Amino acid sequence: MINAIQHWTHRHPYTLTGLLFLAMVLLGWTALGWGERQLGFLLLIYFIVALGIRLDEISRTLGGSSGNLPAAAGDSDTVIAHLRDIKELLGRIDSKLQWPASDDDHGQRP
């Protein structure tokens, strides 16, 4: 049961965050009598949390570790391998680009 909940929260972090902040807004507005200022501050915090979630997803996509684990000694090899992959992909993209022709070189690349 716990694994299913963890799997769902990893797959839908924005839904969980949105529901949590919606509950906080409703509770603050109805029970605590929050006004525009408090609700605006809560909205600001929501955007910051959502940005943090997105940055965490980007970090995981790029191969970063999750959590507060210290960097291992073999990470430099991984970074070098990623940089080589990026260089290869950029080379492929560069070969497919059509450079605009200028008057001087008649379509030749710079």
N, CA, C and O atoms as a GROMACS GRO file, in nm:
protein
  440
    1MET      N    1   0.083  -0.120   0.000
    1MET     CA    2   0.000   0.000   0.000
    1MET      C    3   0.087   0.126   0.000
    1MET      O    4   0.061   0.221  -0.073
    2ILE      N    5   0.190   0.124   0.083
    2ILE     CA    6   0.279   0.241   0.091
    2ILE      C    7   0.355   0.259  -0.040
    2ILE      O    8   0.375   0.371  -0.086
    3ASN      N    9   0.398   0.148  -0.100
    3ASN     CA   10   0.469   0.157  -0.227
    3ASN      C   11   0.379   0.215  -0.336
    3ASN      O   12   0.425   0.292  -0.420
    4ALA      N   13   0.251   0.178  -0.334
    4ALA     CA   14   0.157   0.230  -0.434
    4ALA      C   15   0.140   0.382  -0.416
    4ALA      O   16   0.134   0.456  -0.514
    5ILE      N   17   0.133   0.427  -0.292
    5ILE     CA   18   0.119   0.570  -0.265
    5ILE      C   19   0.245   0.645  -0.308
    5ILE      O   20   0.236   0.751  -0.369
    6GLN      N   21   0.362   0.590  -0.277
    6GLN     CA   22   0.487   0.654  -0.317
    6GLN      C   23   0.499   0.659  -0.469
    6GLN      O   24   0.543   0.759  -0.525
    7HIS      N   25   0.459   0.552  -0.536
    7HIS     CA   26   0.464   0.549  -0.682
    7HIS      C   27   0.371   0.655  -0.741
    7HIS      O   28   0.408   0.725  -0.836
    8TRP      N   29   0.250   0.668  -0.684
    8TRP     CA   30   0.155   0.766  -0.735
    8TRP      C   31   0.206   0.908  -0.712
    8TRP      O   32   0.192   0.994  -0.799
    9THR      N   33   0.264   0.934  -0.596
    9THR     CA   34   0.313   1.069  -0.567
    9THR      C   35   0.432   1.105  -0.655
    9THR      O   36   0.450   1.222  -0.690
   10HIS      N   37   0.515   1.006  -0.691
   10HIS     CA   38   0.627   1.034  -0.781
   10HIS      C   39   0.578   1.061  -0.923
   10HIS      O   40   0.641   1.137  -0.997
   11ARG      N   41   0.468   0.998  -0.961
   11ARG     CA   42   0.415   1.017  -1.096
   11ARG      C   43   0.330   1.144  -1.107
   11ARG      O   44   0.320   1.200  -1.216
   12HIS      N   45   0.269   1.190  -0.998
   12HIS     CA   46   0.179   1.304  -1.001
   12HIS      C   47   0.213   1.406  -0.891
   12HIS      O   48   0.130   1.433  -0.805
   13PRO      N   49   0.334   1.461  -0.893
   13PRO     CA   50   0.370   1.554  -0.784
   13PRO      C   51   0.292   1.685  -0.789
   13PRO      O   52   0.264   1.744  -0.685
   14TYR      N   53   0.257   1.731  -0.909
   14TYR     CA   54   0.184   1.857  -0.920
   14TYR      C   55   0.041   1.843  -0.870
   14TYR      O   56  -0.014   1.937  -0.811
   15THR      N   57  -0.021   1.729  -0.893
   15THR     CA   58  -0.156   1.706  -0.844
   15THR      C   59  -0.159   1.707  -0.692
   15THR      O   60  -0.244   1.771  -0.631
   16LEU      N   61  -0.066   1.637  -0.633
   16LEU     CA   62  -0.058   1.632  -0.487
   16LEU      C   63  -0.031   1.771  -0.429
   16LEU      O   64  -0.095   1.812  -0.332
   17THR      N   65   0.062   1.843  -0.489
   17THR     CA   66   0.096   1.977  -0.442
   17THR      C   67  -0.024   2.072  -0.459
   17THR      O   68  -0.054   2.150  -0.370
   18GLY      N   69  -0.089   2.064  -0.573
   18GLY     CA   70  -0.204   2.149  -0.598
   18GLY      C   71  -0.317   2.124  -0.499
   18GLY      O   72  -0.379   2.217  -0.449
   19LEU      N   73  -0.345   1.996  -0.472
   19LEU     CA   74  -0.450   1.963  -0.376
   19LEU      C   75  -0.415   2.010  -0.235
   19LEU      O   76  -0.500   2.059  -0.161
   20LEU      N   77  -0.289   1.995  -0.198
   20LEU     CA   78  -0.245   2.039  -0.067
   20LEU      C   79  -0.260   2.190  -0.051
   20LEU      O   80  -0.311   2.237   0.051
   21PHE      N   81  -0.217   2.267  -0.152
   21PHE     CA   82  -0.228   2.412  -0.142
   21PHE      C   83  -0.373   2.458  -0.154
   21PHE      O   84  -0.410   2.559  -0.093
   22LEU      N   85  -0.455   2.387  -0.231
   22LEU     CA   86  -0.597   2.422  -0.237
   22LEU      C   87  -0.663   2.402  -0.101
   22LEU      O   88  -0.744   2.484  -0.058
   23ALA      N   89  -0.628   2.293  -0.034
   23ALA     CA   90  -0.681   2.270   0.101
   23ALA      C   91  -0.634   2.380   0.196
   23ALA      O   92  -0.711   2.424   0.281
   24MET      N   93  -0.509   2.422   0.183
   24MET     CA   94  -0.458   2.530   0.270
   24MET      C   95  -0.531   2.661   0.242
   24MET      O   96  -0.562   2.736   0.335
   25VAL      N   97  -0.560   2.690   0.114
   25VAL     CA   98  -0.632   2.812   0.080
   25VAL      C   99  -0.772   2.809   0.138
   25VAL      O  100  -0.817   2.907   0.198
   26LEU      N  101  -0.843   2.697   0.119
   26LEU     CA  102  -0.979   2.687   0.171
   26LEU      C  103  -0.982   2.695   0.323
   26LEU      O  104  -1.069   2.762   0.379
   27LEU      N  105  -0.890   2.629   0.388
   27LEU     CA  106  -0.883   2.635   0.534
   27LEU      C  107  -0.850   2.776   0.582
   27LEU      O  108  -0.912   2.827   0.676
   28GLY      N  109  -0.754   2.839   0.519
   28GLY     CA  110  -0.715   2.974   0.559
   28GLY      C  111  -0.825   3.076   0.533
   28GLY      O  112  -0.846   3.167   0.613
   29TRP      N  113  -0.894   3.062   0.422
   29TRP     CA  114  -0.997   3.158   0.385
   29TRP      C  115  -1.121   3.144   0.473
   29TRP      O  116  -1.177   3.242   0.520
   30THR      N  117  -1.165   3.017   0.493
   30THR     CA  118  -1.289   2.997   0.567
   30THR      C  119  -1.268   2.997   0.719
   30THR      O  120  -1.337   3.068   0.791
   31ALA      N  121  -1.173   2.919   0.766
   31ALA     CA  122  -1.157   2.902   0.912
   31ALA      C  123  -1.072   3.012   0.975
   31ALA      O  124  -1.099   3.055   1.088
   32LEU      N  125  -0.969   3.058   0.904
   32LEU     CA  126  -0.877   3.153   0.965
   32LEU      C  127  -0.902   3.297   0.922
   32LEU      O  128  -0.841   3.389   0.977
   33GLY      N  129  -0.989   3.317   0.825
   33GLY     CA  130  -1.022   3.452   0.781
   33GLY      C  131  -0.910   3.524   0.709
   33GLY      O  132  -0.895   3.645   0.724
   34TRP      N  133  -0.831   3.451   0.631
   34TRP     CA  134  -0.721   3.513   0.557
   34TRP      C  135  -0.775   3.607   0.451
   34TRP      O  136  -0.881   3.585   0.394
   35GLY      N  137  -0.699   3.711   0.428
   35GLY     CA  138  -0.734   3.809   0.326
   35GLY      C  139  -0.647   3.795   0.203
   35GLY      O  140  -0.581   3.693   0.183
   36GLU      N  141  -0.647   3.900   0.122
   36GLU     CA  142  -0.572   3.898  -0.004
   36GLU      C  143  -0.423   3.878   0.019
   36GLU      O  144  -0.358   3.803  -0.055
   37ARG      N  145  -0.370   3.943   0.118
   37ARG     CA  146  -0.227   3.938   0.143
   37ARG      C  147  -0.179   3.797   0.176
   37ARG      O  148  -0.080   3.749   0.121
   38GLN      N  149  -0.249   3.732   0.267
   38GLN     CA  150  -0.209   3.597   0.308
   38GLN      C  151  -0.228   3.498   0.193
   38GLN      O  152  -0.144   3.410   0.173
   39LEU      N  153  -0.337   3.512   0.119
   39LEU     CA  154  -0.361   3.422   0.007
   39LEU      C  155  -0.260   3.446  -0.106
   39LEU      O  156  -0.216   3.351  -0.172
   40GLY      N  157  -0.224   3.571  -0.128
   40GLY     CA  158  -0.120   3.601  -0.228
   40GLY      C  159   0.015   3.544  -0.188
   40GLY      O  160   0.088   3.493  -0.272
   41PHE      N  161   0.047   3.553  -0.060
   41PHE     CA  162   0.172   3.496  -0.011
   41PHE      C  163   0.171   3.344  -0.028
   41PHE      O  164   0.273   3.285  -0.064
   42LEU      N  165   0.057   3.281  -0.002
   42LEU     CA  166   0.045   3.136  -0.019
   42LEU      C  167   0.060   3.098  -0.166
   42LEU      O  168   0.120   2.996  -0.198
   43LEU      N  169   0.007   3.181  -0.256
   43LEU     CA  170   0.023   3.157  -0.399
   43LEU      C  171   0.170   3.168  -0.439
   43LEU      O  172   0.218   3.090  -0.520
   44LEU      N  173   0.240   3.265  -0.384
   44LEU     CA  174   0.384   3.279  -0.411
   44LEU      C  175   0.460   3.155  -0.364
   44LEU      O  176   0.547   3.104  -0.435
   45ILE      N  177   0.427   3.108  -0.246
   45ILE     CA  178   0.492   2.986  -0.195
   45ILE      C  179   0.460   2.867  -0.285
   45ILE      O  180   0.547   2.783  -0.308
   46TYR      N  181   0.336   2.859  -0.335
   46TYR     CA  182   0.299   2.750  -0.426
   46TYR      C  183   0.385   2.752  -0.551
   46TYR      O  184   0.435   2.648  -0.594
   47PHE      N  185   0.404   2.870  -0.611
   47PHE     CA  186   0.487   2.879  -0.731
   47PHE      C  187   0.632   2.839  -0.702
   47PHE      O  188   0.695   2.774  -0.785
   48ILE      N  189   0.683   2.876  -0.588
   48ILE     CA  190   0.820   2.839  -0.552
   48ILE      C  191   0.831   2.688  -0.535
   48ILE      O  192   0.929   2.628  -0.581
   49VAL      N  193   0.733   2.626  -0.471
   49VAL     CA  194   0.734   2.481  -0.452
   49VAL      C  195   0.721   2.410  -0.586
   49VAL      O  196   0.791   2.312  -0.611
   50ALA      N  197   0.632   2.458  -0.673
   50ALA     CA  198   0.614   2.397  -0.805
   50ALA      C  199   0.742   2.409  -0.888
   50ALA      O  200   0.778   2.316  -0.960
   51LEU      N  201   0.810   2.523  -0.878
   51LEU     CA  202   0.937   2.540  -0.948
   51LEU      C  203   1.042   2.443  -0.894
   51LEU      O  204   1.121   2.387  -0.970
   52GLY      N  205   1.043   2.424  -0.763
   52GLY     CA  206   1.137   2.328  -0.704
   52GLY      C  207   1.109   2.186  -0.751
   52GLY      O  208   1.203   2.110  -0.776
   53ILE      N  209   0.983   2.150  -0.763
   53ILE     CA  210   0.948   2.017  -0.814
   53ILE      C  211   0.995   2.002  -0.957
   53ILE      O  212   1.050   1.898  -0.994
   54ARG      N  213   0.975   2.105  -1.039
   54ARG     CA  214   1.017   2.097  -1.180
   54ARG      C  215   1.169   2.087  -1.190
   54ARG      O  216   1.221   2.010  -1.271
   55LEU      N  217   1.240   2.164  -1.110
   55LEU     CA  218   1.387   2.156  -1.114
   55LEU      C  219   1.436   2.020  -1.068
   55LEU      O  220   1.537   1.970  -1.119
   56ASP      N  221   1.367   1.958  -0.973
   56ASP     CA  222   1.402   1.823  -0.930
   56ASP      C  223   1.380   1.724  -1.042
   56ASP      O  224   1.462   1.633  -1.062
   57GLU      N  225   1.271   1.739  -1.118
   57GLU     CA  226   1.246   1.650  -1.232
   57GLU      C  227   1.354   1.667  -1.338
   57GLU      O  228   1.401   1.568  -1.396
   58ILE      N  229   1.393   1.791  -1.364
   58ILE     CA  230   1.499   1.816  -1.463
   58ILE      C  231   1.629   1.753  -1.417
   58ILE      O  232   1.701   1.693  -1.496
   59SER      N  233   1.661   1.767  -1.288
   59SER     CA  234   1.784   1.709  -1.234
   59SER      C  235   1.783   1.557  -1.248
   59SER      O  236   1.884   1.498  -1.285
   60ARG      N  237   1.671   1.496  -1.219
   60ARG     CA  238   1.662   1.350  -1.233
   60ARG      C  239   1.674   1.307  -1.378
   60ARG      O  240   1.734   1.204  -1.407
   61THR      N  241   1.617   1.386  -1.469
   61THR     CA  242   1.625   1.354  -1.612
   61THR      C  243   1.769   1.360  -1.661
   61THR      O  244   1.810   1.279  -1.744
   62LEU      N  245   1.844   1.456  -1.610
   62LEU     CA  246   1.983   1.471  -1.652
   62LEU      C  247   2.076   1.372  -1.585
   62LEU      O  248   2.195   1.368  -1.615
   63GLY      N  249   2.024   1.292  -1.496
   63GLY     CA  250   2.105   1.188  -1.434
   63GLY      C  251   2.153   1.222  -1.296
   63GLY      O  252   2.237   1.151  -1.241
   64GLY      N  253   2.102   1.327  -1.238
   64GLY     CA  254   2.141   1.362  -1.103
   64GLY      C  255   2.077   1.269  -1.003
   64GLY      O  256   1.981   1.199  -1.034
   65SER      N  257   2.131   1.268  -0.882
   65SER     CA  258   2.075   1.182  -0.779
   65SER      C  259   1.966   1.256  -0.704
   65SER      O  260   1.965   1.380  -0.701
   66SER      N  261   1.877   1.182  -0.645
   66SER     CA  262   1.769   1.241  -0.567
   66SER      C  263   1.809   1.241  -0.420
   66SER      O  264   1.870   1.145  -0.372
   67GLY      N  265   1.776   1.345  -0.351
   67GLY     CA  266   1.806   1.350  -0.208
   67GLY      C  267   1.935   1.423  -0.180
   67GLY      O  268   1.989   1.494  -0.266
   68ASN      N  269   1.984   1.405  -0.059
   68ASN     CA  270   2.104   1.474  -0.014
   68ASN      C  271   2.225   1.382  -0.012
   68ASN      O  272   2.304   1.386   0.083
   69LEU      N  273   2.240   1.301  -0.113
   69LEU     CA  274   2.354   1.209  -0.119
   69LEU      C  275   2.479   1.284  -0.160
   69LEU      O  276   2.471   1.370  -0.249
   70PRO      N  277   2.593   1.255  -0.100
   70PRO     CA  278   2.717   1.322  -0.141
   70PRO      C  279   2.762   1.272  -0.277
   70PRO      O  280   2.730   1.160  -0.317
   71ALA      N  281   2.836   1.354  -0.347
   71ALA     CA  282   2.884   1.316  -0.479
   71ALA      C  283   2.991   1.208  -0.467
   71ALA      O  284   3.080   1.216  -0.383
   72ALA      N  285   2.980   1.108  -0.552
   72ALA     CA  286   3.075   0.998  -0.552
   72ALA      C  287   3.197   1.035  -0.636
   72ALA      O  288   3.194   1.129  -0.715
   73ALA      N  289   3.304   0.959  -0.618
   73ALA     CA  290   3.428   0.988  -0.690
   73ALA      C  291   3.413   0.959  -0.838
   73ALA      O  292   3.480   1.023  -0.919
   74GLY      N  293   3.327   0.864  -0.878
   74GLY     CA  294   3.309   0.828  -1.017
   74GLY      C  295   3.219   0.924  -1.093
   74GLY      O  296   3.193   0.902  -1.212
   75ASP      N  297   3.169   1.029  -1.030
   75ASP     CA  298   3.080   1.122  -1.096
   75ASP      C  299   3.147   1.197  -1.210
   75ASP      O  300   3.081   1.234  -1.307
   76SER      N  301   3.278   1.220  -1.201
   76SER     CA  302   3.347   1.292  -1.308
   76SER      C  303   3.344   1.212  -1.438
   76SER      O  304   3.333   1.269  -1.546
   77ASP      N  305   3.353   1.079  -1.428
   77ASP     CA  306   3.343   0.997  -1.548
   77ASP      C  307   3.204   1.006  -1.608
   77ASP      O  308   3.189   1.009  -1.730
   78THR      N  309   3.104   1.009  -1.524
   78THR     CA  310   2.967   1.021  -1.572
   78THR      C  311   2.945   1.155  -1.640
   78THR      O  312   2.881   1.163  -1.745
   79VAL      N  313   2.999   1.261  -1.581
   79VAL     CA  314   2.986   1.395  -1.639
   79VAL      C  315   3.056   1.400  -1.774
   79VAL      O  316   3.003   1.458  -1.869
   80ILE      N  317   3.172   1.342  -1.783
   80ILE     CA  318   3.246   1.341  -1.910
   80ILE      C  319   3.169   1.263  -2.016
   80ILE      O  320   3.163   1.305  -2.131
   81ALA      N  321   3.109   1.152  -1.977
   81ALA     CA  322   3.029   1.074  -2.072
   81ALA      C  323   2.908   1.154  -2.119
   81ALA      O  324   2.874   1.152  -2.237
   82HIS      N  325   2.844   1.225  -2.027
   82HIS     CA  326   2.729   1.309  -2.065
   82HIS      C  327   2.773   1.421  -2.159
   82HIS      O  328   2.704   1.452  -2.257
   83LEU      N  329   2.887   1.482  -2.131
   83LEU     CA  330   2.936   1.589  -2.217
   83LEU      C  331   2.969   1.537  -2.357
   83LEU      O  332   2.945   1.607  -2.455
   84ARG      N  333   3.024   1.418  -2.366
   84ARG     CA  334   3.050   1.359  -2.498
   84ARG      C  335   2.920   1.334  -2.574
   84ARG      O  336   2.912   1.359  -2.694
   85ASP      N  337   2.818   1.285  -2.502
   85ASP     CA  338   2.688   1.264  -2.566
   85ASP      C  339   2.628   1.396  -2.615
   85ASP      O  340   2.572   1.403  -2.724
   86ILE      N  341   2.643   1.499  -2.533
   86ILE     CA  342   2.592   1.630  -2.572
   86ILE      C  343   2.666   1.682  -2.695
   86ILE      O  344   2.605   1.737  -2.786
   87LYS      N  345   2.798   1.663  -2.696
   87LYS     CA  346   2.878   1.708  -2.810
   87LYS      C  347   2.836   1.635  -2.937
   87LYS      O  348   2.827   1.696  -3.044
   88GLU      N  349   2.810   1.506  -2.927
   88GLU     CA  350   2.766   1.429  -3.043
   88GLU      C  351   2.630   1.476  -3.091
   88GLU      O  352   2.608   1.492  -3.211
   89LEU      N  353   2.538   1.499  -2.999
   89LEU     CA  354   2.404   1.546  -3.037
   89LEU      C  355   2.410   1.685  -3.100
   89LEU      O  356   2.340   1.712  -3.197
   90LEU      N  357   2.494   1.772  -3.044
   90LEU     CA  358   2.509   1.905  -3.103
   90LEU      C  359   2.568   1.898  -3.244
   90LEU      O  360   2.532   1.975  -3.332
   91GLY      N  361   2.659   1.804  -3.264
   91GLY     CA  362   2.714   1.784  -3.399
   91GLY      C  363   2.608   1.740  -3.497
   91GLY      O  364   2.605   1.786  -3.611
   92ARG      N  365   2.519   1.651  -3.453
   92ARG     CA  366   2.409   1.607  -3.540
   92ARG      C  367   2.315   1.722  -3.571
   92ARG      O  368   2.272   1.740  -3.685
   93ILE      N  369   2.283   1.800  -3.470
   93ILE     CA  370   2.194   1.915  -3.491
   93ILE      C  371   2.259   2.015  -3.585
   93ILE      O  372   2.193   2.068  -3.674
   94ASP      N  373   2.387   2.042  -3.564
   94ASP     CA  374   2.459   2.138  -3.647
   94ASP      C  375   2.464   2.093  -3.793
   94ASP      O  376   2.455   2.176  -3.884
   95SER      N  377   2.477   1.963  -3.816
   95SER     CA  378   2.484   1.915  -3.955
   95SER      C  379   2.349   1.926  -4.024
   95SER      O  380   2.344   1.931  -4.147
   96LYS      N  381   2.240   1.931  -3.949
   96LYS     CA  382   2.107   1.941  -4.010
   96LYS      C  383   2.058   2.084  -4.026
   96LYS      O  384   1.959   2.109  -4.094
   97LEU      N  385   2.128   2.179  -3.962
   97LEU     CA  386   2.085   2.319  -3.970
   97LEU      C  387   2.119   2.377  -4.106
   97LEU      O  388   2.223   2.345  -4.164
   98GLN      N  389   2.032   2.461  -4.156
   98GLN     CA  390   2.059   2.533  -4.280
   98GLN      C  391   2.095   2.675  -4.242
   98GLN      O  392   2.014   2.748  -4.186
   99TRP      N  393   2.214   2.712  -4.274
   99TRP     CA  394   2.260   2.846  -4.238
   99TRP      C  395   2.208   2.946  -4.341
   99TRP      O  396   2.204   2.914  -4.460
  100PRO      N  397   2.170   3.065  -4.299
  100PRO     CA  398   2.119   3.165  -4.394
  100PRO      C  399   2.231   3.214  -4.484
  100PRO      O  400   2.345   3.233  -4.441
  101ALA      N  401   2.196   3.234  -4.609
  101ALA     CA  402   2.296   3.280  -4.706
  101ALA      C  403   2.310   3.431  -4.695
  101ALA      O  404   2.211   3.504  -4.685
  102SER      N  405   2.434   3.477  -4.698
  102SER     CA  406   2.459   3.621  -4.700
  102SER      C  407   2.506   3.659  -4.839
  102SER      O  408   2.529   3.572  -4.923
  103ASP      N  409   2.522   3.786  -4.864
  103ASP     CA  410   2.564   3.833  -4.996
  103ASP      C  411   2.707   3.797  -5.028
  103ASP      O  412   2.742   3.780  -5.145
  104ASP      N  413   2.793   3.784  -4.925
  104ASP     CA  414   2.935   3.763  -4.947
  104ASP      C  415   2.969   3.618  -4.978
  104ASP      O  416   3.048   3.592  -5.068
  105ASP      N  417   2.908   3.522  -4.905
  105ASP     CA  418   2.955   3.384  -4.918
  105ASP      C  419   2.858   3.295  -4.996
  105ASP      O  420   2.891   3.179  -5.019
  106HIS      N  421   2.745   3.342  -5.035
  106HIS     CA  422   2.648   3.269  -5.118
  106HIS      C  423   2.617   3.131  -5.061
  106HIS      O  424   2.626   3.030  -5.132
  107GLY      N  425   2.580   3.127  -4.934
  107GLY     CA  426   2.534   3.003  -4.873
  107GLY      C  427   2.641   2.921  -4.804
  107GLY      O  428   2.610   2.816  -4.748
  108GLN      N  429   2.763   2.965  -4.804
  108GLN     CA  430   2.869   2.891  -4.735
  108GLN      C  431   2.859   2.917  -4.586
  108GLN      O  432   2.823   3.026  -4.543
  109ARG      N  433   2.892   2.815  -4.507
  109ARG     CA  434   2.888   2.828  -4.362
  109ARG      C  435   3.004   2.912  -4.311
  109ARG      O  436   3.112   2.911  -4.371
  110PRO      N  437   2.985   2.982  -4.204
  110PRO     CA  438   3.094   3.068  -4.150
  110PRO      C  439   3.210   2.987  -4.100
  110PRO      O  440   3.308   3.043  -4.052
   0.00000   0.00000   0.00000
